[in-house]
Amino acid sequence: KLVDFGTFSVAESAARQGRNPRTGERTGPGGRRHPPAGGPDPGVGVHRLL
């Protein structure tokens, strides 16, 4: 399913992309902290939300 990001606020778009809208930090589902780049599963915050 394609999402028209023009219909979402910046905060909603950031959240949908797995980022904390206030800090821009990548987070996993439920707002958990994302492992550092090069960690055991980089990108998990984004891929699990798709």
PDBQT receptor file of N, H, CA, C and O in Angstrom, charges set to zero:
ATOM      1  N   LYS A   1       0.851  -1.198   0.000  1.00  0.00    +0.000 N 
ATOM      2  CA  LYS A   1       0.000   0.000   0.000  1.00  0.00    +0.000 C 
ATOM      3  C   LYS A   1       0.879   1.239   0.000  1.00  0.00    +0.000 C 
ATOM      4  O   LYS A   1       1.809   1.360   0.797  1.00  0.00    +0.000 OA
ATOM      5  N   LEU A   2       0.571   2.149  -0.902  1.00  0.00    +0.000 N 
ATOM      6  H   LEU A   2      -0.185   2.050  -1.550  1.00  0.00    +0.000 HD
ATOM      7  CA  LEU A   2       1.351   3.382  -0.973  1.00  0.00    +0.000 C 
ATOM      8  C   LEU A   2       0.737   4.430  -0.055  1.00  0.00    +0.000 C 
ATOM      9  O   LEU A   2      -0.481   4.510   0.101  1.00  0.00    +0.000 OA
ATOM     10  N   VAL A   3       1.602   5.222   0.543  1.00  0.00    +0.000 N 
ATOM     11  H   VAL A   3       2.592   5.156   0.417  1.00  0.00    +0.000 HD
ATOM     12  CA  VAL A   3       1.134   6.258   1.455  1.00  0.00    +0.000 C 
ATOM     13  C   VAL A   3       1.449   7.618   0.858  1.00  0.00    +0.000 C 
ATOM     14  O   VAL A   3       2.579   7.878   0.444  1.00  0.00    +0.000 OA
ATOM     15  N   ASP A   4       0.448   8.479   0.814  1.00  0.00    +0.000 N 
ATOM     16  H   ASP A   4      -0.470   8.268   1.150  1.00  0.00    +0.000 HD
ATOM     17  CA  ASP A   4       0.667   9.847   0.350  1.00  0.00    +0.000 C 
ATOM     18  C   ASP A   4       1.126  10.672   1.543  1.00  0.00    +0.000 C 
ATOM     19  O   ASP A   4       0.313  11.096   2.365  1.00  0.00    +0.000 OA
ATOM     20  N   PHE A   5       2.414  10.893   1.630  1.00  0.00    +0.000 N 
ATOM     21  H   PHE A   5       3.074  10.549   0.962  1.00  0.00    +0.000 HD
ATOM     22  CA  PHE A   5       2.938  11.589   2.799  1.00  0.00    +0.000 C 
ATOM     23  C   PHE A   5       2.474  13.036   2.865  1.00  0.00    +0.000 C 
ATOM     24  O   PHE A   5       2.615  13.682   3.903  1.00  0.00    +0.000 OA
ATOM     25  N   GLY A   6       1.922  13.553   1.775  1.00  0.00    +0.000 N 
ATOM     26  H   GLY A   6       1.807  13.028   0.931  1.00  0.00    +0.000 HD
ATOM     27  CA  GLY A   6       1.396  14.908   1.797  1.00  0.00    +0.000 C 
ATOM     28  C   GLY A   6       0.190  15.043   2.709  1.00  0.00    +0.000 C 
ATOM     29  O   GLY A   6      -0.195  16.157   3.063  1.00  0.00    +0.000 OA
ATOM     30  N   THR A   7      -0.417  13.915   3.099  1.00  0.00    +0.000 N 
ATOM     31  H   THR A   7      -0.104  13.010   2.812  1.00  0.00    +0.000 HD
ATOM     32  CA  THR A   7      -1.608  13.969   3.945  1.00  0.00    +0.000 C 
ATOM     33  C   THR A   7      -1.255  13.864   5.417  1.00  0.00    +0.000 C 
ATOM     34  O   THR A   7      -2.140  13.919   6.270  1.00  0.00    +0.000 OA
ATOM     35  N   PHE A   8       0.030  13.714   5.727  1.00  0.00    +0.000 N 
ATOM     36  H   PHE A   8       0.749  13.669   5.034  1.00  0.00    +0.000 HD
ATOM     37  CA  PHE A   8       0.434  13.550   7.120  1.00  0.00    +0.000 C 
ATOM     38  C   PHE A   8       1.255  14.738   7.582  1.00  0.00    +0.000 C 
ATOM     39  O   PHE A   8       1.915  15.402   6.782  1.00  0.00    +0.000 OA
ATOM     40  N   SER A   9       1.207  14.999   8.875  1.00  0.00    +0.000 N 
ATOM     41  H   SER A   9       0.670  14.460   9.524  1.00  0.00    +0.000 HD
ATOM     42  CA  SER A   9       2.073  16.028   9.436  1.00  0.00    +0.000 C 
ATOM     43  C   SER A   9       3.509  15.504   9.481  1.00  0.00    +0.000 C 
ATOM     44  O   SER A   9       3.748  14.311   9.295  1.00  0.00    +0.000 OA
ATOM     45  N   VAL A  10       4.445  16.393   9.724  1.00  0.00    +0.000 N 
ATOM     46  H   VAL A  10       4.250  17.362   9.874  1.00  0.00    +0.000 HD
ATOM     47  CA  VAL A  10       5.846  15.983   9.804  1.00  0.00    +0.000 C 
ATOM     48  C   VAL A  10       6.037  14.955  10.911  1.00  0.00    +0.000 C 
ATOM     49  O   VAL A  10       6.748  13.966  10.736  1.00  0.00    +0.000 OA
ATOM     50  N   ALA A  11       5.396  15.195  12.052  1.00  0.00    +0.000 N 
ATOM     51  H   ALA A  11       4.818  15.999  12.194  1.00  0.00    +0.000 HD
ATOM     52  CA  ALA A  11       5.552  14.273  13.178  1.00  0.00    +0.000 C 
ATOM     53  C   ALA A  11       5.004  12.899  12.828  1.00  0.00    +0.000 C 
ATOM     54  O   ALA A  11       5.621  11.883  13.150  1.00  0.00    +0.000 OA
ATOM     55  N   GLU A  12       3.852  12.858  12.172  1.00  0.00    +0.000 N 
ATOM     56  H   GLU A  12       3.351  13.682  11.911  1.00  0.00    +0.000 HD
ATOM     57  CA  GLU A  12       3.268  11.567  11.811  1.00  0.00    +0.000 C 
ATOM     58  C   GLU A  12       4.152  10.850  10.800  1.00  0.00    +0.000 C 
ATOM     59  O   GLU A  12       4.356   9.640  10.897  1.00  0.00    +0.000 OA
ATOM     60  N   SER A  13       4.680  11.598   9.825  1.00  0.00    +0.000 N 
ATOM     61  H   SER A  13       4.514  12.581   9.747  1.00  0.00    +0.000 HD
ATOM     62  CA  SER A  13       5.555  10.979   8.832  1.00  0.00    +0.000 C 
ATOM     63  C   SER A  13       6.801  10.409   9.498  1.00  0.00    +0.000 C 
ATOM     64  O   SER A  13       7.232   9.300   9.182  1.00  0.00    +0.000 OA
ATOM     65  N   ALA A  14       7.379  11.180  10.430  1.00  0.00    +0.000 N 
ATOM     66  H   ALA A  14       7.029  12.080  10.687  1.00  0.00    +0.000 HD
ATOM     67  CA  ALA A  14       8.577  10.711  11.120  1.00  0.00    +0.000 C 
ATOM     68  C   ALA A  14       8.273   9.448  11.915  1.00  0.00    +0.000 C 
ATOM     69  O   ALA A  14       9.061   8.502  11.914  1.00  0.00    +0.000 OA
ATOM     70  N   ALA A  15       7.132   9.436  12.591  1.00  0.00    +0.000 N 
ATOM     71  H   ALA A  15       6.492  10.204  12.592  1.00  0.00    +0.000 HD
ATOM     72  CA  ALA A  15       6.775   8.269  13.394  1.00  0.00    +0.000 C 
ATOM     73  C   ALA A  15       6.571   7.048  12.506  1.00  0.00    +0.000 C 
ATOM     74  O   ALA A  15       6.977   5.941  12.859  1.00  0.00    +0.000 OA
ATOM     75  N   ARG A  16       5.940   7.255  11.351  1.00  0.00    +0.000 N 
ATOM     76  H   ARG A  16       5.610   8.154  11.064  1.00  0.00    +0.000 HD
ATOM     77  CA  ARG A  16       5.704   6.139  10.442  1.00  0.00    +0.000 C 
ATOM     78  C   ARG A  16       7.012   5.599   9.873  1.00  0.00    +0.000 C 
ATOM     79  O   ARG A  16       7.088   4.438   9.469  1.00  0.00    +0.000 OA
ATOM     80  N   GLN A  17       8.033   6.440   9.842  1.00  0.00    +0.000 N 
ATOM     81  H   GLN A  17       7.971   7.383  10.170  1.00  0.00    +0.000 HD
ATOM     82  CA  GLN A  17       9.330   6.006   9.328  1.00  0.00    +0.000 C 
ATOM     83  C   GLN A  17      10.222   5.477  10.447  1.00  0.00    +0.000 C 
ATOM     84  O   GLN A  17      11.401   5.206  10.220  1.00  0.00    +0.000 OA
ATOM     85  N   GLY A  18       9.680   5.327  11.636  1.00  0.00    +0.000 N 
ATOM     86  H   GLY A  18       8.722   5.547  11.820  1.00  0.00    +0.000 HD
ATOM     87  CA  GLY A  18      10.450   4.758  12.738  1.00  0.00    +0.000 C 
ATOM     88  C   GLY A  18      11.389   5.745  13.391  1.00  0.00    +0.000 C 
ATOM     89  O   GLY A  18      12.440   5.359  13.903  1.00  0.00    +0.000 OA
ATOM     90  N   ARG A  19      11.021   7.024  13.381  1.00  0.00    +0.000 N 
ATOM     91  H   ARG A  19      10.167   7.338  12.965  1.00  0.00    +0.000 HD
ATOM     92  CA  ARG A  19      11.870   8.022  14.023  1.00  0.00    +0.000 C 
ATOM     93  C   ARG A  19      11.076   8.769  15.079  1.00  0.00    +0.000 C 
ATOM     94  O   ARG A  19       9.873   8.990  14.942  1.00  0.00    +0.000 OA
ATOM     95  N   ASN A  20      11.780   9.151  16.137  1.00  0.00    +0.000 N 
ATOM     96  H   ASN A  20      12.758   8.972  16.249  1.00  0.00    +0.000 HD
ATOM     97  CA  ASN A  20      11.149   9.961  17.169  1.00  0.00    +0.000 C 
ATOM     98  C   ASN A  20      10.954  11.365  16.603  1.00  0.00    +0.000 C 
ATOM     99  O   ASN A  20      11.933  12.005  16.220  1.00  0.00    +0.000 OA
ATOM    100  N   PRO A  21       9.711  11.865  16.540  1.00  0.00    +0.000 N 
ATOM    101  CA  PRO A  21       9.485  13.161  15.902  1.00  0.00    +0.000 C 
ATOM    102  C   PRO A  21      10.151  14.324  16.625  1.00  0.00    +0.000 C 
ATOM    103  O   PRO A  21      10.423  15.354  16.007  1.00  0.00    +0.000 OA
ATOM    104  N   ARG A  22      10.421  14.181  17.930  1.00  0.00    +0.000 N 
ATOM    105  H   ARG A  22      10.200  13.345  18.432  1.00  0.00    +0.000 HD
ATOM    106  CA  ARG A  22      11.049  15.279  18.662  1.00  0.00    +0.000 C 
ATOM    107  C   ARG A  22      12.558  15.309  18.472  1.00  0.00    +0.000 C 
ATOM    108  O   ARG A  22      13.141  16.385  18.346  1.00  0.00    +0.000 OA
ATOM    109  N   THR A  23      13.195  14.150  18.448  1.00  0.00    +0.000 N 
ATOM    110  H   THR A  23      12.721  13.276  18.550  1.00  0.00    +0.000 HD
ATOM    111  CA  THR A  23      14.656  14.116  18.419  1.00  0.00    +0.000 C 
ATOM    112  C   THR A  23      15.210  13.669  17.079  1.00  0.00    +0.000 C 
ATOM    113  O   THR A  23      16.383  13.895  16.783  1.00  0.00    +0.000 OA
ATOM    114  N   GLY A  24      14.358  13.023  16.251  1.00  0.00    +0.000 N 
ATOM    115  H   GLY A  24      13.405  12.839  16.491  1.00  0.00    +0.000 HD
ATOM    116  CA  GLY A  24      14.843  12.483  14.992  1.00  0.00    +0.000 C 
ATOM    117  C   GLY A  24      15.571  11.162  15.176  1.00  0.00    +0.000 C 
ATOM    118  O   GLY A  24      16.078  10.584  14.215  1.00  0.00    +0.000 OA
ATOM    119  N   GLU A  25      15.623  10.679  16.437  1.00  0.00    +0.000 N 
ATOM    120  H   GLU A  25      15.212  11.148  17.218  1.00  0.00    +0.000 HD
ATOM    121  CA  GLU A  25      16.328   9.421  16.703  1.00  0.00    +0.000 C 
ATOM    122  C   GLU A  25      15.497   8.245  16.207  1.00  0.00    +0.000 C 
ATOM    123  O   GLU A  25      14.274   8.223  16.352  1.00  0.00    +0.000 OA
ATOM    124  N   ARG A  26      16.175   7.278  15.626  1.00  0.00    +0.000 N 
ATOM    125  H   ARG A  26      17.168   7.296  15.508  1.00  0.00    +0.000 HD
ATOM    126  CA  ARG A  26      15.457   6.110  15.126  1.00  0.00    +0.000 C 
ATOM    127  C   ARG A  26      15.001   5.242  16.292  1.00  0.00    +0.000 C 
ATOM    128  O   ARG A  26      15.763   4.976  17.222  1.00  0.00    +0.000 OA
ATOM    129  N   THR A  27      13.748   4.806  16.226  1.00  0.00    +0.000 N 
ATOM    130  H   THR A  27      13.129   5.022  15.471  1.00  0.00    +0.000 HD
ATOM    131  CA  THR A  27      13.211   3.965  17.292  1.00  0.00    +0.000 C 
ATOM    132  C   THR A  27      12.513   2.765  16.689  1.00  0.00    +0.000 C 
ATOM    133  O   THR A  27      12.114   2.784  15.525  1.00  0.00    +0.000 OA
ATOM    134  N   GLY A  28      12.370   1.736  17.476  1.00  0.00    +0.000 N 
ATOM    135  H   GLY A  28      12.694   1.720  18.422  1.00  0.00    +0.000 HD
ATOM    136  CA  GLY A  28      11.637   0.557  17.033  1.00  0.00    +0.000 C 
ATOM    137  C   GLY A  28      10.166   0.695  17.384  1.00  0.00    +0.000 C 
ATOM    138  O   GLY A  28       9.750   1.733  17.898  1.00  0.00    +0.000 OA
ATOM    139  N   PRO A  29       9.371  -0.335  17.115  1.00  0.00    +0.000 N 
ATOM    140  CA  PRO A  29       7.952  -0.307  17.466  1.00  0.00    +0.000 C 
ATOM    141  C   PRO A  29       7.760  -0.019  18.954  1.00  0.00    +0.000 C 
ATOM    142  O   PRO A  29       8.506  -0.529  19.789  1.00  0.00    +0.000 OA
ATOM    143  N   GLY A  30       6.756   0.802  19.284  1.00  0.00    +0.000 N 
ATOM    144  H   GLY A  30       6.150   1.216  18.605  1.00  0.00    +0.000 HD
ATOM    145  CA  GLY A  30       6.511   1.131  20.679  1.00  0.00    +0.000 C 
ATOM    146  C   GLY A  30       7.436   2.209  21.212  1.00  0.00    +0.000 C 
ATOM    147  O   GLY A  30       7.403   2.521  22.403  1.00  0.00    +0.000 OA
ATOM    148  N   GLY A  31       8.261   2.782  20.346  1.00  0.00    +0.000 N 
ATOM    149  H   GLY A  31       8.288   2.529  19.379  1.00  0.00    +0.000 HD
ATOM    150  CA  GLY A  31       9.129   3.869  20.770  1.00  0.00    +0.000 C 
ATOM    151  C   GLY A  31      10.406   3.400  21.435  1.00  0.00    +0.000 C 
ATOM    152  O   GLY A  31      11.128   4.213  22.013  1.00  0.00    +0.000 OA
ATOM    153  N   ARG A  32      10.711   2.091  21.369  1.00  0.00    +0.000 N 
ATOM    154  H   ARG A  32      10.125   1.431  20.899  1.00  0.00    +0.000 HD
ATOM    155  CA  ARG A  32      11.967   1.612  21.958  1.00  0.00    +0.000 C 
ATOM    156  C   ARG A  32      13.152   2.201  21.201  1.00  0.00    +0.000 C 
ATOM    157  O   ARG A  32      13.055   2.505  20.012  1.00  0.00    +0.000 OA
ATOM    158  N   ARG A  33      14.270   2.358  21.905  1.00  0.00    +0.000 N 
ATOM    159  H   ARG A  33      14.349   2.112  22.870  1.00  0.00    +0.000 HD
ATOM    160  CA  ARG A  33      15.460   2.925  21.260  1.00  0.00    +0.000 C 
ATOM    161  C   ARG A  33      15.961   1.985  20.191  1.00  0.00    +0.000 C 
ATOM    162  O   ARG A  33      15.898   0.763  20.324  1.00  0.00    +0.000 OA
ATOM    163  N   HIS A  34      16.457   2.582  19.132  1.00  0.00    +0.000 N 
ATOM    164  H   HIS A  34      16.508   3.575  19.024  1.00  0.00    +0.000 HD
ATOM    165  CA  HIS A  34      16.988   1.804  18.018  1.00  0.00    +0.000 C 
ATOM    166  C   HIS A  34      18.437   1.437  18.317  1.00  0.00    +0.000 C 
ATOM    167  O   HIS A  34      19.172   2.266  18.852  1.00  0.00    +0.000 OA
ATOM    168  N   PRO A  35      18.872   0.215  17.987  1.00  0.00    +0.000 N 
ATOM    169  CA  PRO A  35      20.284  -0.130  18.181  1.00  0.00    +0.000 C 
ATOM    170  C   PRO A  35      21.171   0.779  17.334  1.00  0.00    +0.000 C 
ATOM    171  O   PRO A  35      20.724   1.266  16.296  1.00  0.00    +0.000 OA
ATOM    172  N   PRO A  36      22.404   1.019  17.744  1.00  0.00    +0.000 N 
ATOM    173  CA  PRO A  36      23.292   1.895  16.986  1.00  0.00    +0.000 C 
ATOM    174  C   PRO A  36      23.550   1.349  15.592  1.00  0.00    +0.000 C 
ATOM    175  O   PRO A  36      23.455   0.145  15.357  1.00  0.00    +0.000 OA
ATOM    176  N   ALA A  37      23.879   2.250  14.666  1.00  0.00    +0.000 N 
ATOM    177  H   ALA A  37      23.956   3.228  14.856  1.00  0.00    +0.000 HD
ATOM    178  CA  ALA A  37      24.200   1.808  13.308  1.00  0.00    +0.000 C 
ATOM    179  C   ALA A  37      25.332   0.793  13.377  1.00  0.00    +0.000 C 
ATOM    180  O   ALA A  37      26.307   0.990  14.102  1.00  0.00    +0.000 OA
ATOM    181  N   GLY A  38      25.201  -0.288  12.625  1.00  0.00    +0.000 N 
ATOM    182  H   GLY A  38      24.409  -0.448  12.036  1.00  0.00    +0.000 HD
ATOM    183  CA  GLY A  38      26.215  -1.329  12.681  1.00  0.00    +0.000 C 
ATOM    184  C   GLY A  38      25.963  -2.300  13.822  1.00  0.00    +0.000 C 
ATOM    185  O   GLY A  38      26.774  -3.189  14.082  1.00  0.00    +0.000 OA
ATOM    186  N   GLY A  39      24.830  -2.128  14.504  1.00  0.00    +0.000 N 
ATOM    187  H   GLY A  39      24.170  -1.406  14.292  1.00  0.00    +0.000 HD
ATOM    188  CA  GLY A  39      24.468  -3.028  15.595  1.00  0.00    +0.000 C 
ATOM    189  C   GLY A  39      23.973  -4.358  15.051  1.00  0.00    +0.000 C 
ATOM    190  O   GLY A  39      24.119  -4.638  13.861  1.00  0.00    +0.000 OA
ATOM    191  N   PRO A  40      23.389  -5.179  15.919  1.00  0.00    +0.000 N 
ATOM    192  CA  PRO A  40      22.985  -6.526  15.511  1.00  0.00    +0.000 C 
ATOM    193  C   PRO A  40      21.909  -6.524  14.437  1.00  0.00    +0.000 C 
ATOM    194  O   PRO A  40      21.830  -7.464  13.646  1.00  0.00    +0.000 OA
ATOM    195  N   ASP A  41      21.071  -5.477  14.391  1.00  0.00    +0.000 N 
ATOM    196  H   ASP A  41      21.136  -4.713  15.033  1.00  0.00    +0.000 HD
ATOM    197  CA  ASP A  41      19.983  -5.457  13.419  1.00  0.00    +0.000 C 
ATOM    198  C   ASP A  41      19.696  -4.023  12.971  1.00  0.00    +0.000 C 
ATOM    199  O   ASP A  41      18.623  -3.494  13.261  1.00  0.00    +0.000 OA
ATOM    200  N   PRO A  42      20.631  -3.392  12.275  1.00  0.00    +0.000 N 
ATOM    201  CA  PRO A  42      20.412  -2.007  11.851  1.00  0.00    +0.000 C 
ATOM    202  C   PRO A  42      19.199  -1.909  10.941  1.00  0.00    +0.000 C 
ATOM    203  O   PRO A  42      18.982  -2.768  10.086  1.00  0.00    +0.000 OA
ATOM    204  N   GLY A  43      18.410  -0.857  11.127  1.00  0.00    +0.000 N 
ATOM    205  H   GLY A  43      18.586  -0.159  11.821  1.00  0.00    +0.000 HD
ATOM    206  CA  GLY A  43      17.254  -0.638  10.269  1.00  0.00    +0.000 C 
ATOM    207  C   GLY A  43      15.987  -1.287  10.768  1.00  0.00    +0.000 C 
ATOM    208  O   GLY A  43      14.937  -1.146  10.142  1.00  0.00    +0.000 OA
ATOM    209  N   VAL A  44      16.057  -2.004  11.892  1.00  0.00    +0.000 N 
ATOM    210  H   VAL A  44      16.910  -2.119  12.401  1.00  0.00    +0.000 HD
ATOM    211  CA  VAL A  44      14.872  -2.720  12.373  1.00  0.00    +0.000 C 
ATOM    212  C   VAL A  44      13.708  -1.773  12.648  1.00  0.00    +0.000 C 
ATOM    213  O   VAL A  44      12.548  -2.141  12.464  1.00  0.00    +0.000 OA
ATOM    214  N   GLY A  45      14.014  -0.565  13.085  1.00  0.00    +0.000 N 
ATOM    215  H   GLY A  45      14.956  -0.266  13.234  1.00  0.00    +0.000 HD
ATOM    216  CA  GLY A  45      12.945   0.372  13.402  1.00  0.00    +0.000 C 
ATOM    217  C   GLY A  45      12.087   0.696  12.199  1.00  0.00    +0.000 C 
ATOM    218  O   GLY A  45      10.872   0.857  12.317  1.00  0.00    +0.000 OA
ATOM    219  N   VAL A  46      12.725   0.793  11.031  1.00  0.00    +0.000 N 
ATOM    220  H   VAL A  46      13.712   0.662  10.935  1.00  0.00    +0.000 HD
ATOM    221  CA  VAL A  46      11.985   1.114   9.815  1.00  0.00    +0.000 C 
ATOM    222  C   VAL A  46      11.299  -0.125   9.268  1.00  0.00    +0.000 C 
ATOM    223  O   VAL A  46      10.104  -0.093   8.972  1.00  0.00    +0.000 OA
ATOM    224  N   HIS A  47      12.039  -1.212   9.131  1.00  0.00    +0.000 N 
ATOM    225  H   HIS A  47      13.009  -1.238   9.372  1.00  0.00    +0.000 HD
ATOM    226  CA  HIS A  47      11.505  -2.372   8.419  1.00  0.00    +0.000 C 
ATOM    227  C   HIS A  47      10.328  -3.019   9.137  1.00  0.00    +0.000 C 
ATOM    228  O   HIS A  47       9.418  -3.530   8.485  1.00  0.00    +0.000 OA
ATOM    229  N   ARG A  48      10.330  -3.008  10.458  1.00  0.00    +0.000 N 
ATOM    230  H   ARG A  48      11.069  -2.593  10.988  1.00  0.00    +0.000 HD
ATOM    231  CA  ARG A  48       9.225  -3.656  11.174  1.00  0.00    +0.000 C 
ATOM    232  C   ARG A  48       7.944  -2.846  11.108  1.00  0.00    +0.000 C 
ATOM    233  O   ARG A  48       6.867  -3.357  11.416  1.00  0.00    +0.000 OA
ATOM    234  N   LEU A  49       8.054  -1.573  10.706  1.00  0.00    +0.000 N 
ATOM    235  H   LEU A  49       8.928  -1.158  10.456  1.00  0.00    +0.000 HD
ATOM    236  CA  LEU A  49       6.846  -0.758  10.602  1.00  0.00    +0.000 C 
ATOM    237  C   LEU A  49       6.236  -0.841   9.211  1.00  0.00    +0.000 C 
ATOM    238  O   LEU A  49       5.104  -0.399   9.013  1.00  0.00    +0.000 OA
ATOM    239  N   LEU A  50       6.946  -1.389   8.257  1.00  0.00    +0.000 N 
ATOM    240  H   LEU A  50       7.865  -1.748   8.418  1.00  0.00    +0.000 HD
ATOM    241  CA  LEU A  50       6.432  -1.438   6.883  1.00  0.00    +0.000 C 
ATOM    242  C   LEU A  50       5.453  -2.586   6.715  1.00  0.00    +0.000 C 
ATOM    243  O   LEU A  50       4.916  -2.786   5.625  1.00  0.00    +0.000 OA
TER     244      LEU A  50
